[in-house]
Amino acid sequence: MDAVVKTIKPGSPAAETIIKPGDVLRRIDCNLINDVLDYEFYSYDSDILIELTSPDGKVKLVSLRKPEGADLGLEFENYLMDKERHCVNKCIFCFIDQLPKGMRKSLYYKDDDIRLSFLQGNYVTLTNLSKRDVRRIIDLRISPVNVSIHTLSPRLRSFMLGGGKSKQGLDAFYLMAKAGTTLNCQIVCCPRINNGWKLSRTIENLIKLGPGINSVSIVPVGLTKHRQGLMELHPFNKKLALQTVRQVENYAEKCLKSRGSRVFYCADELYMMAELELPDNGFYEDYPQLENGVGMMRLFITEFENVLAGKDLTQICSDTAEQRTFSIVTGVLAQRYLTNLCDTISIIYDKIICNVYAVRNDFFGGSVTVSGLITGNDIIAQLKGKELGSKLLIPQNMLRFGEEVFLDDVTVSGLSEALGVSIRIVKQDGADLFDALSGN
């Protein structure tokens, strides 16, 4: 697949050259450009020679000088400049296999592309890499790589990933670790399969690999009610969640003493299931596993409290202002945390009233309790007739990326019409929630 230039960013280094949309990028400093990894690596230097082919077949040579590491400003018709690699596994816990039929086709696609791991933070299994692929990643010094590891036992990992090339994935993992590639790991923890002493063994073996293991998240398996024909899996309960949190924290404290970082973190869900208070802000260091739901609620609370500490609400809401009533929709697990934030602002200024509604996930099943998987129809069914006030606040993670559409294709405008209330989308940012409540 050719690297066809789609657009050139105005003001970028490439904008001052003869490069035009439709040109095909071939080489940078005589290095053949196969995909986005080659492009990112070979375009890093400050002085580069670019070879392109115009739509009429003429060769263009462009000598370009820019700040080292600066983006050239080229955008391509295909972001990867190559076909995206899909998942070849049949994981026993795969969430996509637990989706009901009839949803958008794109929701059923399973990606497992290491280039997206580096560029967008996706987690990959490494099972679809050839030896040449691994060597290339090491040679190009691609870092960090985010790996869904689950266990370092070859037999158990093969079982969890549904057989196939699990060993090949582990071999790639060890080669990268040995070569100094920075690795962030994810462990989907399945009760009775890779938890308990098996989890301890995985953690201990990851520690032995040294500082290349930058961070590891332990995430509870997600189970929907749509598991017909799939292997029976067991959910976490309060007791098991508590045991797992304490087990992981024990190893994290040892790592903190030995290398200055905890390395191992449990997802917020496990703390919430165990009915524990969330660790403080400093516990999460630089939040290396935020996208895996590790520390997301603590960061959100910290952002909210930081803004609140620096504001005088009486300046925002005058004494003559009328009472404002808002509502927030969230998942079951997050309800008490958001309620605490709303109570805090209501105590300071009693003309702001906020109702926090936890929506039960009837679409996926009651065991799915996170806000990001709530559907529009569940919100409509459970909030119809409720006191919603002047505005309903919904978290951005309920919606398809870049769009105002829920997982079940209900639109934000459709939700607003069905409930008869104005909708405000709140970013995954406590400061944005504060702004919404204070009327900004």
C-alpha positions as CSV (number, residue, x, y, z in Angstrom):
1,M,0.0,0.0,0.0
2,D,1.4,3.4,-1.1
3,A,2.1,6.3,1.3
4,V,0.0,8.8,-0.6
5,V,0.1,12.3,0.8
6,K,-3.4,13.5,1.6
7,T,-2.8,17.0,3.1
8,I,0.1,19.1,4.2
9,K,-0.3,21.0,7.5
10,P,0.0,24.8,7.0
11,G,3.1,26.3,8.5
12,S,4.9,22.9,8.7
13,P,8.3,22.2,7.3
14,A,6.8,20.3,4.4
15,A,4.5,23.3,3.5
16,E,7.5,25.3,2.3
17,T,8.5,22.6,-0.2
18,I,7.3,21.3,-3.6
19,I,5.5,18.4,-2.0
20,K,1.9,18.3,-3.1
21,P,-1.2,16.2,-2.2
22,G,-1.2,13.0,-4.3
23,D,2.5,12.6,-4.1
24,V,3.7,9.2,-2.9
25,L,6.4,9.0,-0.3
26,R,9.1,6.5,-1.2
27,R,12.3,7.0,0.7
28,I,13.8,9.2,3.4
29,D,17.7,9.4,3.3
30,C,17.7,6.4,1.0
31,N,15.6,4.3,3.5
32,L,12.5,2.7,2.0
33,I,9.4,3.8,3.8
34,N,7.1,0.8,4.3
35,D,4.8,2.2,7.0
36,V,4.3,4.9,9.7
37,L,7.0,3.4,11.9
38,D,9.6,3.9,9.2
39,Y,8.3,7.4,8.5
40,E,8.4,8.5,12.2
41,F,11.9,7.0,12.7
42,Y,13.7,8.2,9.5
43,S,12.1,11.7,9.6
44,Y,13.4,12.5,13.1
45,D,16.7,14.1,12.0
46,S,17.1,17.8,11.3
47,D,18.5,17.4,7.8
48,I,16.8,14.9,5.6
49,L,16.4,14.0,1.9
50,I,12.9,12.9,0.8
51,E,12.1,11.0,-2.3
52,L,8.6,11.1,-3.7
53,T,6.8,10.1,-6.9
54,S,4.2,12.6,-8.3
55,P,0.8,11.3,-9.7
56,D,2.3,11.5,-13.2
57,G,5.2,9.2,-12.2
58,K,7.9,11.9,-12.0
59,V,10.5,11.5,-9.1
60,K,10.8,14.4,-6.7
61,L,13.8,14.9,-4.4
62,V,13.3,17.3,-1.6
63,S,16.1,18.4,0.8
64,L,14.6,19.7,4.0
65,R,15.9,21.2,7.2
66,K,13.8,21.3,10.4
67,P,14.2,21.1,14.2
68,E,15.3,17.6,15.3
69,G,12.2,15.5,16.1
70,A,9.8,18.0,14.6
71,D,6.9,16.7,12.5
72,L,7.3,17.1,8.8
73,G,3.6,18.0,8.5
74,L,2.6,15.3,6.0
75,E,-0.8,13.6,6.5
76,F,-1.4,10.4,4.5
77,E,-4.5,8.8,3.0
78,N,-3.8,5.8,5.1
79,Y,-2.5,6.6,8.6
80,L,-0.5,3.4,8.9
81,M,0.6,3.5,5.2
82,D,-0.1,-0.2,5.3
83,K,-2.9,-2.7,6.1
84,E,-3.9,-2.7,9.8
85,R,-3.1,-6.0,11.5
86,H,-6.0,-7.8,13.1
87,C,-6.1,-10.1,16.1
88,V,-5.5,-13.8,15.4
89,N,-6.3,-14.9,18.9
90,K,-9.5,-16.4,20.4
91,C,-9.1,-15.1,24.0
92,I,-11.4,-16.7,26.5
93,F,-12.2,-13.2,28.0
94,C,-12.5,-11.2,24.8
95,F,-15.0,-8.5,25.3
96,I,-15.8,-8.2,21.6
97,D,-17.0,-11.8,21.6
98,Q,-19.5,-10.9,24.3
99,L,-21.2,-8.2,22.2
100,P,-24.8,-8.8,21.1
101,K,-25.6,-9.2,17.4
102,G,-26.8,-6.3,15.4
103,M,-24.4,-3.5,16.5
104,R,-22.2,-1.4,14.2
105,K,-19.8,-3.5,12.2
106,S,-16.8,-1.5,13.4
107,L,-17.4,-2.6,17.0
108,Y,-16.7,-6.2,16.1
109,Y,-13.3,-5.5,14.6
110,K,-10.3,-6.8,16.7
111,D,-7.1,-4.9,16.1
112,D,-3.7,-6.1,17.3
113,D,-1.3,-3.8,15.5
114,I,2.0,-3.0,17.3
115,R,2.2,0.2,15.4
116,L,-1.0,1.4,17.0
117,S,0.5,0.4,20.3
118,F,3.4,2.8,19.9
119,L,1.4,5.6,18.2
120,Q,-2.0,5.5,20.0
121,G,-1.3,3.4,23.2
122,N,-3.3,0.3,22.1
123,Y,-2.4,-3.0,23.9
124,V,-1.3,-5.9,21.7
125,T,-0.5,-9.5,22.2
126,L,2.6,-9.7,19.9
127,T,1.3,-13.0,18.5
128,N,1.1,-11.8,14.9
129,L,4.7,-10.7,14.6
130,S,7.4,-12.4,12.6
131,K,11.0,-12.5,13.7
132,R,11.7,-9.8,11.1
133,D,9.0,-7.6,12.7
134,V,10.5,-8.0,16.1
135,R,14.0,-7.2,14.8
136,R,12.7,-4.1,13.1
137,I,11.0,-2.8,16.2
138,I,14.2,-3.3,18.2
139,D,16.4,-1.7,15.4
140,L,14.0,1.3,15.1
141,R,14.1,1.6,18.9
142,I,10.3,1.7,19.1
143,S,9.3,2.5,22.7
144,P,7.1,2.2,24.6
145,V,5.2,-0.9,23.5
146,N,2.0,-1.8,25.4
147,V,1.5,-5.5,25.8
148,S,-1.5,-7.6,26.9
149,I,0.6,-10.2,28.7
150,H,-1.8,-11.8,31.2
151,T,0.7,-14.4,32.3
152,L,4.3,-15.5,31.5
153,S,3.4,-19.2,31.7
154,P,3.5,-20.4,28.1
155,R,0.9,-23.1,28.7
156,L,-1.5,-20.8,30.6
157,R,-1.1,-17.9,28.1
158,S,-1.8,-20.3,25.3
159,F,-5.0,-21.4,27.0
160,M,-6.1,-17.8,27.8
161,L,-5.4,-16.6,24.2
162,G,-7.1,-19.6,22.7
163,G,-3.9,-21.4,21.5
164,G,-2.4,-20.3,18.2
165,K,0.9,-18.4,18.3
166,S,1.0,-17.6,22.0
167,K,4.6,-18.9,22.4
168,Q,5.7,-16.7,19.5
169,G,4.2,-13.7,21.3
170,L,6.2,-14.5,24.5
171,D,9.4,-15.0,22.6
172,A,8.9,-11.5,21.1
173,F,8.2,-10.1,24.5
174,Y,11.4,-11.5,26.0
175,L,13.5,-10.3,23.0
176,M,12.1,-6.8,23.4
177,A,12.7,-6.8,27.1
178,K,16.3,-8.0,26.6
179,A,16.9,-5.3,24.0
180,G,15.9,-2.5,26.3
181,T,12.4,-1.8,24.8
182,T,10.3,0.0,27.4
183,L,7.2,-2.2,28.0
184,N,3.9,-1.3,29.6
185,C,1.9,-4.5,30.4
186,Q,-1.7,-5.3,31.0
187,I,-3.0,-8.4,33.0
188,V,-6.7,-9.2,32.5
189,C,-7.3,-11.0,35.7
190,C,-9.7,-13.9,35.5
191,P,-10.7,-15.6,38.9
192,R,-9.7,-19.2,39.1
193,I,-7.5,-18.9,36.0
194,N,-4.6,-16.4,36.4
195,N,-5.3,-14.9,39.8
196,G,-3.9,-15.8,43.2
197,W,-0.6,-17.6,43.3
198,K,-0.5,-17.6,39.5
199,L,-0.7,-13.8,39.5
200,S,2.1,-13.7,42.1
201,R,4.3,-15.8,39.8
202,T,3.6,-13.5,36.8
203,I,4.4,-10.4,38.9
204,E,7.6,-12.0,40.2
205,N,8.8,-13.0,36.8
206,L,8.0,-9.5,35.4
207,I,10.1,-8.0,38.2
208,K,13.1,-10.2,37.2
209,L,13.0,-8.6,33.7
210,G,14.2,-5.4,35.2
211,P,13.5,-1.7,34.6
212,G,12.4,-2.3,31.0
213,I,9.0,-3.3,32.5
214,N,7.8,0.3,33.0
215,S,4.3,-0.4,34.4
216,V,1.8,-3.2,34.8
217,S,-1.9,-2.8,35.3
218,I,-4.1,-5.6,36.8
219,V,-7.6,-5.3,35.4
220,P,-10.7,-7.4,36.3
221,V,-12.2,-9.5,33.6
222,G,-15.3,-7.8,32.1
223,L,-18.3,-10.2,31.6
224,T,-21.5,-9.4,29.8
225,K,-24.8,-11.3,29.7
226,H,-24.1,-12.2,26.0
227,R,-21.7,-15.2,26.6
228,Q,-23.8,-17.9,25.0
229,G,-21.5,-20.6,23.6
230,L,-18.4,-19.2,25.4
231,M,-16.3,-20.6,28.2
232,E,-17.7,-20.1,31.7
233,L,-15.8,-17.4,33.5
234,H,-16.3,-16.2,37.1
235,P,-16.6,-12.5,38.0
236,F,-14.8,-10.7,40.9
237,N,-16.7,-10.2,44.2
238,K,-15.8,-7.9,47.0
239,K,-13.7,-10.4,48.9
240,L,-11.6,-11.4,45.9
241,A,-11.2,-7.8,44.8
242,L,-9.8,-6.9,48.2
243,Q,-7.4,-9.9,48.2
244,T,-6.1,-8.9,44.7
245,V,-5.6,-5.2,45.6
246,R,-3.7,-6.1,48.8
247,Q,-1.6,-8.7,46.9
248,V,-0.7,-6.3,44.1
249,E,0.0,-3.4,46.6
250,N,2.4,-5.7,48.5
251,Y,4.6,-6.2,45.4
252,A,4.2,-2.5,44.4
253,E,5.6,-1.4,47.8
254,K,8.6,-3.7,47.3
255,C,9.3,-2.2,43.9
256,L,9.0,1.3,45.3
257,K,11.7,0.5,47.7
258,S,14.0,-1.3,45.2
259,R,13.6,0.9,42.1
260,G,11.7,4.0,43.1
261,S,8.5,3.1,41.4
262,R,5.5,1.0,42.2
263,V,5.3,-0.5,38.7
264,F,2.3,-2.6,39.5
265,Y,-1.2,-1.0,39.8
266,C,-4.8,-2.3,40.2
267,A,-7.5,-0.7,38.0
268,D,-9.9,1.6,39.8
269,E,-12.6,-1.0,39.4
270,L,-10.9,-3.4,41.8
271,Y,-10.7,-0.7,44.5
272,M,-14.4,0.2,43.9
273,M,-15.5,-3.5,44.0
274,A,-13.6,-3.9,47.3
275,E,-15.2,-0.8,48.6
276,L,-11.8,0.7,49.4
277,E,-10.9,4.4,49.4
278,L,-8.9,5.3,46.3
279,P,-5.2,5.8,46.8
280,D,-4.0,9.4,47.0
281,N,-2.7,11.3,44.0
282,G,1.0,10.6,44.6
283,F,0.4,6.9,44.7
284,Y,0.0,6.8,40.9
285,E,3.3,8.7,40.2
286,D,3.0,9.9,36.6
287,Y,-0.2,7.9,35.9
288,P,1.5,5.4,33.4
289,Q,-1.7,3.3,33.1
290,L,-4.4,5.9,32.9
291,E,-5.9,4.6,29.7
292,N,-6.4,1.2,31.4
293,G,-8.5,2.8,34.1
294,V,-5.7,3.0,36.7
295,G,-6.0,6.2,38.7
296,M,-8.6,7.7,36.4
297,M,-11.1,8.5,39.2
298,R,-8.4,9.8,41.5
299,L,-7.1,12.1,38.8
300,F,-10.6,13.3,38.1
301,I,-11.3,14.0,41.8
302,T,-7.9,15.8,42.1
303,E,-8.6,18.0,39.1
304,F,-12.0,18.9,40.5
305,E,-10.7,19.7,44.0
306,N,-7.8,21.8,42.6
307,V,-10.2,24.0,40.7
308,L,-12.6,24.2,43.6
309,A,-9.7,25.3,45.9
310,G,-8.8,28.2,43.7
311,K,-12.4,29.5,43.2
312,D,-14.7,31.7,45.1
313,L,-18.1,30.3,44.2
314,T,-19.9,33.5,45.4
315,Q,-18.1,35.2,42.6
316,I,-19.4,32.7,40.1
317,C,-23.0,32.5,41.4
318,S,-24.3,35.8,42.8
319,D,-26.5,35.9,45.9
320,T,-29.5,36.8,43.7
321,A,-29.0,33.9,41.4
322,E,-31.8,31.4,41.2
323,Q,-31.3,27.8,42.3
324,R,-29.7,25.6,39.7
325,T,-30.4,22.0,39.4
326,F,-28.3,19.6,37.3
327,S,-28.1,15.9,36.9
328,I,-25.2,13.6,36.2
329,V,-25.5,10.1,34.7
330,T,-22.8,7.6,35.5
331,G,-22.1,3.9,36.0
332,V,-22.9,2.1,39.3
333,L,-19.3,2.0,40.5
334,A,-18.6,5.7,40.1
335,Q,-21.8,7.0,41.7
336,R,-20.6,7.5,45.2
337,Y,-17.4,9.4,44.1
338,L,-19.4,11.8,41.9
339,T,-22.0,12.2,44.6
340,N,-19.3,13.3,47.1
341,L,-18.0,15.9,44.6
342,C,-21.5,17.3,44.0
343,D,-22.2,17.3,47.8
344,T,-19.0,19.3,48.3
345,I,-20.0,22.0,45.9
346,S,-23.6,22.1,47.2
347,I,-22.4,22.6,50.8
348,I,-20.2,25.5,49.8
349,Y,-23.0,27.1,47.7
350,D,-26.5,25.8,48.4
351,K,-28.0,27.2,45.2
352,I,-26.2,24.5,43.2
353,I,-28.1,21.2,43.4
354,C,-26.9,18.1,41.5
355,N,-28.6,14.7,41.3
356,V,-26.3,11.8,40.5
357,Y,-28.0,8.9,38.7
358,A,-26.3,5.5,38.4
359,V,-27.6,3.7,35.4
360,R,-27.9,-0.1,35.6
361,N,-26.4,-1.7,32.5
362,D,-29.3,-3.8,31.2
363,F,-27.9,-3.8,27.7
364,F,-24.7,-5.7,28.6
365,G,-25.8,-7.1,32.0
366,G,-25.7,-6.0,35.6
367,S,-22.1,-7.1,36.1
368,V,-20.9,-4.4,33.7
369,T,-20.7,-1.3,36.0
370,V,-18.4,1.2,34.3
371,S,-19.8,4.4,32.7
372,G,-18.1,3.9,29.4
373,L,-20.3,1.0,28.4
374,I,-23.7,2.6,29.2
375,T,-26.1,2.8,26.3
376,G,-28.5,5.6,25.3
377,N,-31.6,3.4,25.6
378,D,-30.7,2.3,29.2
379,I,-30.3,6.0,30.1
380,I,-33.7,6.8,28.6
381,A,-35.5,3.9,30.2
382,Q,-34.1,4.6,33.7
383,L,-34.2,8.4,33.7
384,K,-37.6,9.0,32.1
385,G,-39.7,10.9,34.6
386,K,-36.8,11.7,37.0
387,E,-36.0,15.1,38.3
388,L,-33.2,16.1,35.9
389,G,-33.2,19.9,36.4
390,S,-32.1,22.3,33.7
391,K,-29.3,20.1,32.3
392,L,-28.1,16.5,32.2
393,L,-24.4,16.0,32.2
394,I,-23.0,12.9,30.5
395,P,-19.3,11.8,30.5
396,Q,-17.6,11.9,27.1
397,N,-16.4,8.2,27.4
398,M,-20.0,7.0,26.9
399,L,-19.8,8.2,23.3
400,R,-18.1,6.9,20.2
401,F,-14.7,8.7,19.8
402,G,-15.1,12.0,17.9
403,E,-18.9,11.6,17.6
404,E,-22.1,12.2,19.7
405,V,-23.3,8.6,19.4
406,F,-23.7,5.9,22.1
407,L,-22.8,2.2,21.6
408,D,-26.4,1.4,20.7
409,D,-26.5,4.2,18.1
410,V,-28.7,6.6,20.1
411,T,-27.5,10.1,19.5
412,V,-27.0,12.8,22.1
413,S,-29.7,14.9,20.4
414,G,-32.0,11.9,20.5
415,L,-31.4,11.4,24.2
416,S,-32.1,15.1,24.8
417,E,-35.4,14.9,22.9
418,A,-36.5,11.7,24.7
419,L,-35.8,13.1,28.2
420,G,-36.8,16.7,27.4
421,V,-33.6,18.1,28.9
422,S,-30.5,19.9,27.6
423,I,-27.4,17.7,27.5
424,R,-23.8,18.7,28.2
425,I,-21.0,16.4,27.4
426,V,-18.3,16.5,30.2
427,K,-14.7,15.6,29.3
428,Q,-12.7,13.1,31.4
429,D,-11.5,16.0,33.4
430,G,-12.6,17.1,36.8
431,A,-12.1,20.8,35.9
432,D,-14.7,20.4,33.1
433,L,-17.2,19.0,35.6
434,F,-16.7,21.9,37.8
435,D,-17.2,24.3,34.9
436,A,-20.4,22.5,34.0
437,L,-21.8,22.8,37.6
438,S,-20.8,26.4,37.9
439,G,-22.5,27.3,34.7
440,N,-19.5,27.9,32.6
